[in-house]
């Protein structure tokens, strides 16, 4: 219980509650201070986005070259296809469900936020799209040239950025989100949309189970083995992931669960489970895709175009592979996409960070449990290519 009270989820919950209460009771002068604080904190977070993109995407690309075996290639394809498939399913569901959620984006009757007292502009070192392209080019070039020094520099830079995230971004997130919800409550839009947020989280959790069922069904068809011999052992891993919100922290339990299965090869378990824990984020991607559509409908009056959503999904599957191992890491790594492809502003990104983090444990549980299905596919492939395990 003590660990929960010190967790980011609890801090975000308190930030949402306190921010909403303050926004409902405060006057214009207090709100002008809060919107100024939100602006400054937003500038700091947005400044860090290119650093996060470069620090996690580029090193992740370089790590693949030294293990460019058929098994690694297959694992990467499986993880990417699973993530993109989950995102596409979520997109289709979004276009079908969200218009029926009675989302009111009409600003009529809402109070207007006061002006910012002062602006402290902190320009980014480069635009977010430039950071995305730079990360891809540098990562691939280092892989092609086998530059050990550059790869080590990127690894060290990744650790530096991780500290920036841990020491700066994560600690100020509750304050940024609290001031955002204070503004929404002050305007009056929060009370209109609270039932929508609750419904969306429940819809996403149902989506997780649908996708896990589809993954295990496909794994059973491909392997011609009963997938129940895998997922029936995954209960402890699922519950652990719900509690830890971390695939890495759940890895030991996930390995123990997978080793109880009679249909998984031990060599594929030892190879696949740790690898998929870092690159397979189907639940997180499914969640983020649905959430961006909801937030777009709430704040910007409509769903993103199909073209924008397809581009977002294809790129999200790639950049989720390099997501940092922190709560909300998937959405944090893809903030560049949310801003550059979908055109979200500070309020939109704050809402995304909040509702994503509040259900992040369930998305992580879906990721971890889905790893078992992909490992079953790997085991079947290894049986066909290399023969039965001795």
C-alpha positions in Angstrom: 0.0 0.0 0.0 2.9 2.4 0.8 4.3 1.7 -2.6 1.0 2.6 -4.3 0.8 6.0 -2.4 4.3 6.8 -3.7 3.5 5.7 -7.3 3.1 7.9 -10.3 -0.5 6.7 -10.7 -1.5 7.9 -7.2 0.3 11.2 -7.8 -1.6 11.7 -11.1 -4.9 10.7 -9.5 -4.3 13.3 -6.7 -3.2 15.9 -9.3 -6.4 15.3 -11.3 -8.6 15.5 -8.1 -6.9 18.5 -6.6 -6.6 20.3 -9.9 -10.3 19.8 -10.6 -11.4 21.0 -7.2 -9.1 24.1 -7.4 -10.5 24.9 -10.8 -14.0 24.7 -9.6 -13.5 27.1 -6.7 -10.7 29.5 -7.7 -11.2 33.0 -9.0 -9.7 34.6 -12.1 -6.6 35.8 -10.4 -5.6 32.4 -9.1 -6.4 30.8 -12.4 -4.1 33.3 -14.2 -1.3 32.0 -12.0 -2.2 28.4 -12.7 -2.3 28.8 -16.5 1.1 30.5 -16.3 2.6 27.6 -14.3 1.1 25.2 -16.8 2.6 27.1 -19.7 6.1 27.1 -18.2 6.0 23.4 -17.2 4.7 22.6 -20.7 7.7 24.5 -22.2 10.0 22.3 -20.2 8.3 19.0 -21.2 8.1 20.0 -24.8 11.8 20.9 -24.8 12.6 17.4 -23.6 10.6 15.6 -26.3 13.3 15.7 -29.0 15.9 14.5 -26.5 13.6 11.6 -25.5 13.1 10.6 -29.1 16.8 10.7 -29.9 17.8 9.1 -26.6 15.6 6.1 -27.0 14.9 5.5 -30.7 18.4 5.7 -32.1 20.1 3.4 -29.5 17.3 0.9 -29.9 17.9 0.7 -33.7 21.7 0.1 -33.2 21.1 -2.8 -30.8 19.4 -4.9 -33.5 22.3 -5.2 -35.8 24.5 -7.5 -33.7 21.7 -10.1 -33.4 20.4 -9.9 -36.9 19.5 -13.6 -37.0 16.4 -15.1 -38.5 14.9 -15.6 -35.0 15.5 -11.9 -34.1 14.1 -10.8 -37.4 11.0 -12.9 -37.0 10.6 -11.7 -33.4 10.7 -8.0 -34.5 8.2 -8.7 -37.3 5.8 -10.4 -34.9 6.1 -7.6 -32.3 5.6 -4.9 -35.0 2.7 -6.6 -36.7 1.0 -7.3 -33.4 1.4 -3.7 -32.3 0.2 -2.3 -35.6 -2.6 -4.8 -35.8 -3.8 -3.8 -32.3 -3.6 -0.1 -33.3 -5.6 -0.7 -36.5 -8.2 -2.6 -34.6 -8.4 0.3 -32.1 -8.6 2.8 -35.0 -11.6 0.9 -36.5 -13.2 0.7 -33.1 -12.6 4.4 -32.6 -14.3 5.4 -35.8 -17.2 3.1 -34.9 -17.6 3.8 -31.2 -16.4 7.3 -30.4 -19.2 9.2 -32.5 -21.7 7.4 -30.2 -20.1 8.5 -26.9 -22.0 11.8 -26.9 -18.8 13.9 -26.7 -19.7 17.5 -26.6 -16.9 19.7 -28.0 -19.1 22.8 -28.1 -17.4 25.7 -26.2 -20.7 27.6 -25.9 -21.3 28.4 -22.2 -17.7 27.7 -21.1 -15.8 30.3 -19.1 -12.7 31.7 -20.9 -9.3 31.1 -19.3 -7.5 34.3 -18.2 -4.4 35.5 -20.0 -0.9 34.1 -19.1 0.9 36.5 -16.7 4.2 36.1 -18.5 5.7 33.7 -21.1 8.9 31.9 -20.6 9.7 30.4 -24.0 12.1 27.5 -24.1 12.7 26.5 -27.8 13.4 22.9 -28.6 16.8 22.0 -30.0 15.1 20.8 -33.1 11.5 20.2 -34.3 10.0 16.8 -33.3 9.8 15.5 -36.8 13.5 16.3 -37.4 14.3 14.4 -34.2 12.4 11.4 -35.5 14.1 11.4 -38.8 17.5 12.1 -37.2 17.1 9.1 -34.8 16.3 6.8 -37.7 19.2 7.9 -39.9 21.8 7.9 -37.1 20.6 4.5 -35.7 20.7 2.9 -39.2 24.1 4.5 -40.1 25.7 3.3 -36.9 24.3 -0.2 -37.5 25.6 -0.3 -41.1 29.1 1.0 -40.2 29.5 -1.1 -37.0 30.7 2.0 -35.1 31.3 0.7 -31.6 32.3 4.1 -30.3 29.2 5.9 -31.6 27.0 3.1 -30.3 28.5 3.4 -26.9 28.0 7.2 -27.0 24.3 6.7 -27.8 24.0 4.2 -25.0 25.4 6.8 -22.6 23.2 9.5 -24.0 20.2 7.2 -23.4 21.1 6.9 -19.8 21.5 10.7 -19.6 18.0 11.2 -21.1 16.6 8.6 -18.8 17.8 10.6 -15.9 16.3 13.8 -17.4 13.0 11.9 -17.7 13.3 10.5 -14.1 14.5 13.7 -12.5 12.7 16.4 -14.4 9.8 15.2 -16.6 8.2 12.7 -14.3 8.3 14.9 -11.2 6.7 17.9 -12.9 4.0 15.8 -14.7 1.6 15.8 -11.8 1.8 19.6 -11.5 1.4 20.0 -15.3 -1.6 17.7 -15.3 -3.0 19.3 -12.2 -3.0 22.7 -13.7 -4.4 21.3 -16.9 -7.4 19.8 -15.1 -7.8 23.0 -13.1 -8.2 24.8 -16.4 -10.7 22.3 -17.7 -12.7 22.5 -14.5 -12.6 26.3 -14.5 -13.9 26.3 -18.1 -16.6 23.8 -17.2 -15.6 21.3 -19.9 -14.4 18.7 -17.3 -17.8 18.0 -15.8 -19.2 17.5 -19.3 -16.6 14.9 -20.3 -16.0 12.9 -17.1 -18.4 10.1 -18.0 -16.7 9.8 -21.4 -13.3 9.2 -19.8 -14.6 6.4 -17.6 -16.3 4.8 -20.5 -13.2 5.1 -22.7 -11.0 3.3 -20.1 -13.5 0.4 -19.8 -13.7 0.1 -23.6 -9.9 0.0 -23.9 -9.6 -2.8 -21.3 -12.2 -4.9 -23.2 -10.1 -4.2 -26.3 -7.0 -5.6 -24.5 -8.8 -9.0 -23.9 -10.1 -9.1 -27.5 -6.6 -8.6 -28.9 -5.0 -11.2 -26.5 -7.7 -13.7 -27.6 -6.9 -13.0 -31.2 -3.2 -13.4 -30.7 -3.5 -16.7 -28.9 -6.0 -17.9 -31.5 -3.6 -17.2 -34.3 -0.7 -18.7 -32.4 -2.7 -21.9 -31.9 -3.6 -22.1 -35.6 0.1 -21.5 -36.7 1.6 -23.9 -34.1 -1.2 -26.5 -34.2 -1.0 -26.6 -30.5 -3.4 -25.7 -27.8 -2.8 -22.0 -26.8 -4.5 -22.7 -23.5 -1.4 -24.5 -22.5 0.3 -21.1 -22.5 -2.2 -18.5 -21.3 -3.6 -20.6 -18.5 -0.2 -20.1 -16.7 -0.1 -16.4 -17.2 -2.4 -15.3 -14.4 0.4 -14.4 -12.0 2.2 -12.4 -14.7 -0.9 -10.5 -15.6 -1.6 -9.5 -12.0 2.1 -8.6 -11.4 2.1 -6.4 -14.5 -1.1 -4.6 -13.2 0.7 -3.9 -9.9 4.1 -2.9 -11.3 3.1 -1.2 -14.6 6.5 -2.4 -15.9 7.3 -5.3 -18.3 10.8 -5.3 -17.0 9.7 -5.6 -13.4 7.3 -8.5 -14.4 10.0 -10.3 -16.4 10.9 -12.8 -13.7 7.3 -13.8 -13.1 6.6 -14.0 -16.9 9.6 -16.3 -17.4 8.4 -18.5 -14.5 4.9 -18.7 -16.0 6.1 -19.4 -19.5 8.4 -22.2 -18.3 5.3 -24.0 -16.9 3.9 -24.4 -20.4 4.4 -27.8 -22.1 4.2 -26.4 -25.6 6.9 -23.7 -25.5 10.5 -24.5 -26.3 12.9 -23.5 -23.4 15.3 -21.9 -25.8 12.5 -19.8 -27.3 11.3 -18.8 -23.8 14.8 -17.6 -22.8 15.2 -15.7 -26.0 11.6 -14.5 -26.7 10.2 -13.5 -23.3 13.0 -11.0 -22.4 13.0 -9.6 -26.0 9.3 -9.2 -26.3 9.2 -7.5 -22.9 11.1 -4.7 -24.5 9.7 -4.5 -28.0 6.1 -5.9 -27.9 3.7 -3.2 -26.7 0.4 -4.2 -28.3 -1.7 -3.2 -25.3 -0.1 0.1 -24.8 -0.3 0.9 -28.6 -4.0 -0.1 -28.7 -4.7 2.1 -25.8 -2.9 5.1 -27.1 -4.5 4.9 -30.5 -8.0 4.9 -29.1 -7.2 7.7 -26.6 -5.7 10.1 -29.2 -9.0 9.8 -31.2 -11.1 10.5 -28.0 -8.9 13.5 -27.0 -9.1 14.8 -30.6 -12.9 14.6 -30.5 -13.1 16.3 -27.1 -10.6 19.1 -27.7 -10.6 19.7 -31.4 -14.2 18.9 -32.4 -13.7 15.8 -34.5 -11.7 12.6 -35.2 -8.4 12.8 -37.1 -8.6 11.9 -40.8 -8.1 8.3 -41.8 -4.8 9.3 -43.6 -3.4 10.9 -40.4 -4.4 7.9 -38.3 -2.9 5.4 -40.7 0.4 7.3 -40.7 0.3 7.6 -36.9 -0.3 3.9 -36.5 2.5 2.8 -38.9 5.0 5.1 -37.2 3.7 4.4 -33.7 4.5 0.7 -34.2 8.1 1.6 -35.0 8.7 4.1 -32.2 7.0 2.1 -29.5 10.0 -0.3 -29.8 12.2 2.3 -28.4 9.8 3.5 -25.7 11.5 4.3 -22.3 11.0 1.9 -19.5 9.0 4.3 -17.3 5.3 4.6 -16.5 3.6 6.0 -19.6 6.8 5.4 -21.6 5.0 4.5 -24.8 3.0 7.7 -25.0 6.1 9.7 -23.9 8.2 8.2 -26.7 5.6 9.0 -29.2 4.7 12.6 -28.1 6.5 13.7 -31.2 4.1 11.8 -33.4 1.1 13.1 -31.4 2.2 16.6 -31.9 3.6 16.5 -35.5 1.2 14.1 -37.1 -2.0 14.7 -35.2 -1.4 18.4 -34.3 -2.0 18.2 -30.6 -1.2 21.2 -28.4 -0.2 21.3 -24.7 -3.7 20.6 -23.4 -4.1 17.6 -25.7 -0.7 16.1 -24.7 -1.5 16.6 -21.0 -4.8 14.8 -21.4 -3.1 11.9 -23.2 -0.4 11.6 -20.6 -3.0 11.5 -17.8 -5.6 9.0 -19.1 -2.8 6.8 -20.5 -1.0 6.7 -17.2 -4.1 6.0 -15.2 -4.7 2.7 -17.1 -1.1 2.0 -18.0 -1.0 -1.1 -15.7 -3.7 -2.8 -17.8 -1.9 -2.0 -21.0 1.3 -3.4 -19.6 -0.5 -6.6 -18.5 -1.8 -7.0 -22.0 1.7 -6.6 -23.4 3.2 -9.2 -21.0 0.4 -11.7 -21.6 0.6 -11.3 -25.3 4.3 -12.2 -25.2 3.3 -15.8 -24.5 1.4 -16.0 -27.8 4.3 -14.6 -29.8 6.7 -17.0 -28.0 4.4 -19.9 -29.1 4.7 -18.7 -32.7 8.5 -18.6 -32.3 8.6 -22.1 -30.8 6.6 -23.4 -33.8 8.9 -21.7 -36.2 12.0 -23.1 -34.5 10.4 -26.6 -34.6 9.9 -26.3 -38.3 13.3 -24.8 -39.2 15.7 -26.4 -36.6 13.8 -29.5 -35.5 12.5 -30.4 -32.1 14.3 -29.2 -29.1 16.5 -31.8 -27.5 
